[in-house]
Amino acid sequence: MILNDKSTTKHLSCPFLSMLKLLKLVVIAVDENDTHKTLIEAIPKLLNWIRSFQYSEVSEGPSIDFGSEDGVKKIKVSEVLDIEEMAWAPKYGLKGMIDASLRVNVKFNTSKYNEMIMPLEFKTGKATNGQTSMEHNAQVMLYTLLMSERYSQHIGHGLLYYLHTDQTQGITVRRSDLVGLIMRRNELANDLLKTTITQQLPPMLQSPNMCRACRHLNVCTIYHKAYVGTTEGSGLGGVFDSLVSHLTNVHTNFLQKWDQLIDLEAKEVEDGDALNSYNFPMKKFESSLRNGDYVILSTEPGGILIATGVVVDMSCSRISVSLSKRLRLPGSSRTSQAQDLHQQLWRIHKDELMGSFAIMRFNLIQLFLQNEQSSHLRKMTVDLEVPRFDSGCQFSQDPAIPYIWSEKNLNDDQRRAILKILTAKDYVLILGMPGTGKTSTMVYAVKALLMRGSSILLTSYTNSAVDNLLLKLKAQGIDFIRIGRYEVVHEEVRENCLSMMDTHGLEEIKQRIEQSKVVAVTCLGITSPLLSNKRFDVCIMDEAGQTTSPVSLGPLTFASKFVLVGDHYQLPPLVQSAEARENGMAVSLFCRLSEAHPQAICALQSQYRMCAAIMELSNALIYGHRLRCGSSQVEKAKIKYTALPSGPTWIKL
Ligand SMILES: Nc1ncnc2c1ncn2[C@@H]1O[C@H](COP(=O)(O)OP(=O)(O)OP(=O)(O)O)[C@@H](O)[C@H]1O
């Protein structure tokens, strides 16, 4: 069926629409019809490739040029071992994802065919000469190295297929080329290592032609300015100045400080107990893994990376990981595959690249880019400029103000907090002591902002805090979109996840996101492609007192003003490295802004969770008697306890 043009096109194009929904192709900002057309046009070429290269007893296979040393060879593909194979070689410090891993029969000068394993790399563009072609060749050569390690055999050839020109090129690996590539890799690794030890970055290339076209130019120049500082050192003259002239010493010190703190914390986590290995079935285990964590699966012993996935379920004896494709051990035969997988001892560890540190670094650098949004956020969070508020009299026509005054479910503190949010031009800090109705206040703040027509990004560090707020919004009949992986979202909120909605194609997805006034996501979920290019009037962040600054900054970049809700008297952000903690990593943005501008704080002090005697303990120890009971019922509340005849002897009434 796969080799029949019509049915393959039909087969591949039908699930395409639903695939679009799942893959959230909104990110690449392409027209759905164009994408569809590209795919449909590619299918005949791919089928043709498969037809001509597939193994046959009768045909010789196409002739492929493997370069001056090996010349032209006839080749036939006898088996596709894997597609998108994760190849990771800790020995060389390299990893990659191979488009297709093939078993190939190659006819050398004799009449005999030799069986070989080789990588096939697809390129959608043309075969060019110059730099690009060199990069493609180097990529395939490195894949052969990774595959040699993975399949425990020497792999010395590879294939490159250019879809645009329908050309297949053979690549013969020369030892000298590999040595050159490994040396470049080592130079890079050495520079990175030096950076972590001496806090000095490698020099810039100082090549205006190459640098101007480089997509990392912004980030590279910002780091260069922070660590080295000079225009001469950049080798880019005026271009460098135009990219970084907006950065002051305060900015570069901030960037350096947080960059180093993130390094310290990342090092601690990597060296610490983030690695967990389990055997199937598992004995009882202790783990720092959580549902929803991105993980890497590798074999033990050997440390060969097999797959990446997401933890979807955990109990004390079992861990379930959702994988994007079938699990397969390289070198294992089809017949023994199931048994080999079962007998394998597995190592499962957190994929930190997909995790918080990469996002923290990304957020940090975003703050220093030269654009209007970054500039405003920088003024507030780095320069600590005084936050501005409108005077209430400007809002005589604003429906949100009378609504808040008339809302009976709010107490005075909560009302004052929401009015402050409505009048803020930059940001507000809501200090919510325990049980004082932070969540309820956020719900009514959302209602009031919606009356004004504002768009709102709701966020928090944990999925549970985001969903807790959403459940209350739902109870009030407020519509929202929840961005996040289905498995980690509260089941009553799942129908608000885009992947669960009945949408028809990209345009509708884009429209729904565009039109939705309330979008909710965790602080680390902001890298979702669905949020690219989306702007909000306000970002409301819960648990802000427990979230580190570089994590908090991410969601704030999406909005014109922000509301941080938290209580820095409760738990600070969790920081594992003692050195990072001592140097300020556990000081949240909420805490920093509270200390810099107490006038931006609105405190919720009436609590509904503790009777007077219990509250007094919190008051005496932490809150300096600012906490009060929200009602006399709360104040006098008592638990009615009826002692059971066999009840614990230590409880005495
Ligand atoms: N204005 C109010 N009048 C009466 N009860 C209220 C009021 N505001 C909140 N509550 C009640 O107080 C309790 C705590 O509210 P909520 O969960 O919103 O507080 P929180 O500050 O988010 O809690 P936490 O300290 O766990 O973060 C809830 O039972 C809620 O119904």
Ligand as a Chemical Component Dictionary entry (heavy atoms), coordinates in Angstrom:
data_LIG
# 
_chem_comp.id                   LIG 
_chem_comp.type                 NON-POLYMER 
_chem_comp.pdbx_formal_charge   0 
_chem_comp.three_letter_code    LIG 
# 
loop_
_chem_comp_atom.comp_id 
_chem_comp_atom.atom_id 
_chem_comp_atom.alt_atom_id 
_chem_comp_atom.type_symbol 
_chem_comp_atom.charge 
_chem_comp_atom.model_Cartn_x 
_chem_comp_atom.model_Cartn_y 
_chem_comp_atom.model_Cartn_z 
_chem_comp_atom.pdbx_ordinal 
LIG N1  N1  N 0 -14.347 37.478 51.351 1  
LIG C1  C1  C 0 -14.521 36.256 51.838 2  
LIG N2  N2  N 0 -15.525 35.993 52.664 3  
LIG C2  C2  C 0 -15.701 34.757 53.191 4  
LIG N3  N3  N 0 -14.915 33.718 52.901 5  
LIG C3  C3  C 0 -13.892 33.918 52.063 6  
LIG C4  C4  C 0 -13.637 35.189 51.493 7  
LIG N4  N4  N 0 -12.554 35.084 50.700 8  
LIG C5  C5  C 0 -12.137 33.811 50.776 9  
LIG N5  N5  N 0 -12.934 33.105 51.571 10 
LIG C6  C6  C 0 -12.798 31.698 51.925 11 
LIG O1  O1  O 0 -11.506 31.493 52.487 12 
LIG C7  C7  C 0 -11.011 30.210 52.176 13 
LIG C8  C8  C 0 -9.645  30.384 51.613 14 
LIG O2  O2  O 0 -9.766  31.007 50.339 15 
LIG P1  P1  P 0 -8.724  30.780 49.191 16 
LIG O3  O3  O 0 -8.551  29.331 48.925 17 
LIG O4  O4  O 0 -9.102  31.675 48.073 18 
LIG O5  O5  O 0 -7.453  31.327 49.958 19 
LIG P2  P2  P 0 -5.922  31.272 49.566 20 
LIG O6  O6  O 0 -5.309  32.466 50.163 21 
LIG O7  O7  O 0 -5.812  31.087 48.106 22 
LIG O8  O8  O 0 -5.451  30.002 50.303 23 
LIG P3  P3  P 0 -3.929  29.473 50.513 24 
LIG O9  O9  O 0 -3.444  30.106 51.760 25 
LIG O10 O10 O 0 -4.122  27.986 50.622 26 
LIG O11 O11 O 0 -3.191  29.892 49.301 27 
LIG C9  C9  C 0 -11.991 29.590 51.191 28 
LIG O12 O12 O 0 -12.812 28.679 51.892 29 
LIG C10 C10 C 0 -12.781 30.777 50.687 30 
LIG O13 O13 O 0 -14.111 30.426 50.334 31 
# 
loop_
_chem_comp_bond.comp_id 
_chem_comp_bond.atom_id_1 
_chem_comp_bond.atom_id_2 
_chem_comp_bond.value_order 
_chem_comp_bond.pdbx_ordinal 
LIG N1  C1  SING 1  
LIG C1  N2  SING 2  
LIG C1  C4  DOUB 3  
LIG N2  C2  DOUB 4  
LIG C2  N3  SING 5  
LIG N3  C3  DOUB 6  
LIG C3  C4  SING 7  
LIG C3  N5  SING 8  
LIG C4  N4  SING 9  
LIG N4  C5  DOUB 10 
LIG C5  N5  SING 11 
LIG N5  C6  SING 12 
LIG C6  O1  SING 13 
LIG C6  C10 SING 14 
LIG O1  C7  SING 15 
LIG C7  C8  SING 16 
LIG C7  C9  SING 17 
LIG C8  O2  SING 18 
LIG O2  P1  SING 19 
LIG P1  O3  DOUB 20 
LIG P1  O4  SING 21 
LIG P1  O5  SING 22 
LIG O5  P2  SING 23 
LIG P2  O6  DOUB 24 
LIG P2  O7  SING 25 
LIG P2  O8  SING 26 
LIG O8  P3  SING 27 
LIG P3  O9  DOUB 28 
LIG P3  O10 SING 29 
LIG P3  O11 SING 30 
LIG C9  O12 SING 31 
LIG C9  C10 SING 32 
LIG C10 O13 SING 33 
# 
